[in-house]
Amino acid sequence: MKIKLLASLFASTALLASPANAEVKVSTKGGLKVTSGDASIQIGGRLMYDYNRAELNGVVDEDQFDDRRARLYAKGNFSKDWAYKSQFNLNGSGFEDLYLRYLGWGKGAQLTIGNQRLPFGLEDQTSSNDISVLERSAITEQYAVGRVESVQVHGSAGNSTYGLMIFSDDVDETDEGEEFGFSGRYTIAPVKTDTSLFHLGAAYYDIEDNSAFGLEAAAVTGPFHIQAEFMDGEFGAQEGDGFYVQAGYVFTGEMRPYKDGKFKRISPNTKRGAWEAVVRYEDGFGNFSDVELGRTEASAFTVGLNWYAHKNVRIGVNYTDGEDDLSDDDGNEFRVRFGFAF
């Protein structure tokens, strides 16, 4: 709670720390940003409004419009050595990113304290604004942790990145106190040019009786991109593993951007926008709730089409069909998303 109060206070007063005679600059590129000397504050957010229809064994289980994500954030610097971010969910689920970051050691080592994403998995580290399939895979949903209260040392050198974290979490969802765990991720891009990319990564976390290990690989050549991940974990007395393979092609020629061990959003080159087709296959123990199967051994296949109408606007359509390996249940989902990010 103290961290949250401090982060909110710093976000609202950062510009007051700048010299009185510093020039104030205002930019509307990538949200509203105000800079004064070494201090800055940037306001932005995202809105994802979905229609989804899901069936289990031919019976409709979901048929609705929904605000999938609605977030606002404030981020910036107090000085050249200190940064912050505070991101809030408008749909009632509270704070997400909420941290302070020390930059004084340079790109090779930064220190982040607060509520932040645990370093595990390529798909999980890639923002929901930037993933090609509208929903993350059932494998990622099962093994990745998401955001936790933590302390992380992370950085980059050349085309490699790393993150080492100590975090706390109420893994049993009880009131008996939190447990402390460790996580680490390393990535390297041995090939990274203006037209091609090859990425490799590995990650691990352990907290009480829960642990997971992940391997990741990705490649980009011009408008074509492909990525795959394998994850293996133990959750108390339960254990399992799974993988997904995903590929996409941008018909209008844009290359999928990549930075610091994760993918970024496709930005169209013309006013007509960018068009991308994507397919994904996943198999193993995972959280297949999107196709109404729940946490189980299953497989699923997804096809999708994205129109990046503007650098801030994306409209996507996905269809996913899944089959439970244990019960032979069949589930499917049709999802349409209007997304706006700034």
C-alpha positions, -999 to 999 in steps of 0.1 A, spaced: 0 0 0 29 24 8 44 18 -26 10 25 -43 6 57 -24 41 69 -32 38 60 -69 6 79 -72 20 109 -54 52 109 -75 32 106 -108 12 137 -99 41 159 -87 70 148 -110 70 181 -130 72 201 -98 107 187 -93 120 203 -125 138 237 -123 115 267 -123 131 281 -155 130 248 -174 113 249 -208 80 230 -209 73 209 -240 40 192 -249 37 162 -273 6 142 -284 26 114 -300 19 82 -281 -4 98 -255 -2 132 -240 34 139 -228 46 170 -209 84 174 -204 102 200 -183 139 196 -179 146 160 -169 111 155 -155 82 143 -175 47 128 -173 29 109 -201 -8 100 -200 -22 72 -221 -44 42 -221 -63 15 -240 -98 4 -247 -107 -31 -260 -143 -37 -267 -152 -73 -277 -180 -94 -290 -175 -131 -283 -197 -161 -288 -185 -194 -273 -200 -229 -274 -194 -261 -255 -205 -293 -274 -227 -272 -296 -245 -254 -268 -240 -216 -266 -223 -207 -233 -214 -170 -240 -229 -145 -264 -221 -110 -254 -204 -76 -259 -179 -67 -232 -152 -41 -223 -123 -66 -223 -98 -40 -212 -102 -3 -202 -70 12 -187 -54 45 -181 -18 51 -171 6 78 -161 44 73 -165 75 94 -168 106 106 -150 114 127 -119 149 131 -132 173 113 -155 178 86 -129 143 80 -116 111 68 -135 77 57 -125 45 41 -139 9 39 -125 -17 20 -146 -53 16 -134 -81 -6 -147 -113 14 -152 -134 -17 -152 -130 -21 -114 -101 -46 -111 -77 -20 -96 -41 -12 -102 -18 -31 -126 16 -16 -132 25 5 -102 63 9 -97 93 31 -93 124 25 -114 161 35 -109 180 42 -142 212 55 -129 233 24 -137 225 26 -174 208 2 -197 228 -28 -184 211 -27 -150 179 -11 -139 161 -16 -106 123 -17 -105 103 -19 -73 65 -23 -71 37 -41 -90 51 -53 -123 50 -82 -148 70 -113 -138 97 -120 -164 84 -153 -180 75 -160 -216 75 -142 -248 38 -140 -253 32 -128 -217 59 -101 -219 43 -88 -252 16 -62 -244 -20 -71 -251 -19 -42 -275 7 -59 -295 -1 -97 -295 -12 -109 -330 -39 -133 -317 -66 -114 -297 -62 -136 -266 -30 -152 -253 -27 -190 -257 -41 -214 -231 -5 -225 -224 6 -189 -215 -26 -184 -195 -17 -215 -174 20 -211 -168 26 -174 -168 20 -155 -135 13 -120 -147 19 -90 -124 32 -94 -88 46 -72 -60 83 -75 -65 119 -62 -68 136 -68 -102 170 -61 -116 169 -61 -154 187 -47 -184 200 -52 -219 234 -55 -236 235 -56 -274 208 -79 -286 203 -97 -253 181 -90 -222 177 -104 -187 155 -100 -157 160 -113 -122 131 -109 -97 122 -116 -61 84 -115 -57 57 -122 -33 23 -138 -39 -6 -154 -20 -3 -186 -41 -30 -204 -21 -53 -174 -21 -56 -176 17 -51 -150 45 -22 -169 61 4 -146 46 23 -143 14 51 -165 0 83 -153 -16 96 -166 -49 123 -161 -75 120 -156 -113 145 -151 -141 144 -147 -179 171 -144 -205 167 -136 -242 191 -132 -271 185 -122 -308 216 -136 -326 201 -122 -359 185 -87 -358 185 -66 -390 161 -42 -406 144 -71 -424 150 -102 -403 151 -114 -367 158 -146 -348 150 -147 -311 157 -173 -284 148 -172 -247 144 -192 -215 127 -184 -182 120 -200 -148 101 -192 -116 96 -209 -83 74 -201 -53 64 -225 -26 50 -256 -44 46 -238 -78 73 -237 -104 76 -235 -142 102 -235 -169 98 -221 -204 116 -220 -237 108 -196 -265 118 -190 -301 107 -165 -328 117 -154 -362 108 -126 -386 116 -122 -422 100 -92 -439 62 -95 -435 63 -131 -422 67 -139 -385 66 -171 -364 69 -178 -327 67 -209 -304 69 -216 -267 72 -247 -246 63 -246 -209 65 -272 -181 53 -266 -146 42 -280 -112 13 -266 -93 11 -284 -59 3 -320 -67 -5 -312 -103 20 -310 -131 19 -307 -169 35 -292 -200 23 -277 -232 33 -257 -263 20 -234 -290 32 -225 -324 20 -193 -341 26 -177 -375 15 -146 -392 18 -127 -425 13 -90 -431 -2 -86 -466 6 -49 -468 44 -56 -462 50 -42 -427 75 -60 -405 64 -69 -370 85 -47 -346 107 -62 -319 125 -45 -290 142 -57 -258 131 -93 -260 94 -88 -270 73 -78 -299 57 -44 -304 25 -33 -323 25 -32 -361 22 3 -374 7 8 -409 28 24 -435 -1 41 -454 -35 56 -445 -52 24 -458 -38 5 -428 -20 -28 -424 -36 -62 -428 -23 -93 -410 -34 -130 -411 -24 -152 -382 -28 -189 -372 -20 -207 -340 -19 -243 -328 -16 -252 -291 -15 -285 -273 -10 -298 -237 -21 -289 -202 -34 -254 -202 -62 -230 -193 -86 -235 -222 -114 -214 -206 -118 -192 -238 -132 -223 -255 -152 -233 -224 -130 -264 -216 -113 -250 -185 -79 -262 -172 -73 -295 -188 -52 -315 -214 -65 -302 -248 -56 -289 -282 -69 -259 -300 -65 -242 -334 -70 -205 -341 -73 -185 -373 -74 -147 -372 -74 -115 -393 -62 -81 -380 -67 -46 -396 -44 -20 -381 -64 9 -394 -42 35 -377 -12 33 -354 -37 37 -325 -66 16 -339 -69 -21 -344 -99 -43 -354 -94 -81 -352 -114 -112 -358 -105 -147 -343 -121 -181 -345 -107 -209 -321 -118 -245 -320 -106 -268 -292 -110 -304 -281 -105 -319 -246 -81 -349 -247 -96 -363 -215 -133 -359 -220 -136 -355 -258 -156 -322 -251 -155 -298 -280 -154 -260 -275 -151 -230 -298 -151 -193 -297 -157 -165 -322 -143 -131 -311 -143 -96 -326 -123 -68 -311 -122 -30 -315 -90 -18 -299 -78 18 -293 -45 25 -276 -28 59 -271 
